[in-house]
Amino acid sequence: MSHLAKWLNNEKVQYVERVADWQEAIAIAGRPLLSEGAISQDYIDAIIRQKEEIGPFFVIAPQIAMPHARPEQGAHKLGLSIVLLGTPVNFDSEENDPVKAIFMFAAPDSNSHIEMISQLAEVLSDEEIMARIFNASSQDALMTILSGV
């Protein structure tokens, strides 16, 4: 069993019914990391710019996006935030749109995030847990699921 809850709290787990577009979804996912100082606004801007330049490389599976940028683009410390969208949003990912779950992470270097990412991968590859996540309809429900994994 994963220990993803180690990196999460009530501020970093969000349920949002609807967003205007993928840019707003990225901004919402980044907000808790920004407010705790894990990232700068440059980090969020870099993610948006990269998506516009090279496409939605971070939409990693059906309904799942894992936006991130390079450490030197504004990552100050290790961080993870999760946003579940009530109404999925398109990221222009032919194979994996629309996106319902956004897992944003930040790492200040190339090694510190390995444990967090491996535990996140455990959750993302567990179909039963992901079905529960996708079916959650509130921040409380999402936090309950994630605190148990």
Order of alpha helices (4+ residues) and beta strands (2+ residues): beta-alpha-alpha-beta-beta-beta-beta-alpha-alpha-alpha
